[in-house]
């Protein structure tokens, strides 16, 4: 803070000569201290006193001690004092405002975390809702929308029964086929197609499958192997090659919940219906 003391004395103007004694305002600053100067101006009726000087623009005062008082008018006196006082204060304002403009805007992560914590504390059902959507709804939707995925043997049977465009593809080798033949689909008026899949020879495999199913864009394929095996890999490959949908039978042909197990249960159900 700066201490400001100002003393101005203007005596009464006489008819012949007026003398104005002005004591320069004494400013005591924390940064600098200047000695007090006394300015005395004499005005008289002589022509030299009233001669107008050459017009020029006044130099802005650098410090309070550089203020020049022109004339003896109270208006000019007030203007000079106001100019000297406003200049340093504007400098101080710019010095204070400058650092705030240089501070870059940053995301306050701590405030965000605190806000989220308060929200979850006040409304716990929001947390349960978000967790349910993320852990249940999103995976189920993704799994439903995916064109290739695992499918249980019983659901594969239902799809082959209900969808006329669905077909079965057996990707086992000839030796495995000789030991255990492909599933019998005579009950569904369909037959399983056999194309052996060998890793690293995908192009030849896809070409041979295309020959078995000439309309891949409208064909749904249920792929079966010994167990899970390469069935999901083949399903992805066929979907990328243009097939409508492809499903890998979980458990394959010989798994615990594979095709053989469900076929026996289906045959038992059918036999019971026939006897009734």
Secondary structure as GFF3:
##gff-version 3
##sequence-region A 1 276
A	DSSP	beta_strand	3	5	.	.	.	ID=ss1
A	DSSP	beta_strand	17	23	.	.	.	ID=ss2
A	DSSP	beta_strand	26	28	.	.	.	ID=ss3
A	DSSP	beta_strand	38	44	.	.	.	ID=ss4
A	DSSP	three_ten_helix	64	66	.	.	.	ID=ss5
A	DSSP	alpha_helix	74	102	.	.	.	ID=ss6
A	DSSP	alpha_helix	109	122	.	.	.	ID=ss7
A	DSSP	alpha_helix	124	132	.	.	.	ID=ss8
A	DSSP	pi_helix	133	137	.	.	.	ID=ss9
A	DSSP	alpha_helix	138	145	.	.	.	ID=ss10
A	DSSP	beta_strand	148	151	.	.	.	ID=ss11
A	DSSP	alpha_helix	153	162	.	.	.	ID=ss12
A	DSSP	beta_strand	166	170	.	.	.	ID=ss13
A	DSSP	alpha_helix	174	179	.	.	.	ID=ss14
A	DSSP	three_ten_helix	186	188	.	.	.	ID=ss15
A	DSSP	beta_strand	193	194	.	.	.	ID=ss16
A	DSSP	alpha_helix	202	212	.	.	.	ID=ss17
A	DSSP	three_ten_helix	216	218	.	.	.	ID=ss18
A	DSSP	beta_strand	220	224	.	.	.	ID=ss19
A	DSSP	alpha_helix	231	240	.	.	.	ID=ss20
A	DSSP	beta_strand	245	249	.	.	.	ID=ss21
A	DSSP	alpha_helix	259	275	.	.	.	ID=ss22
###
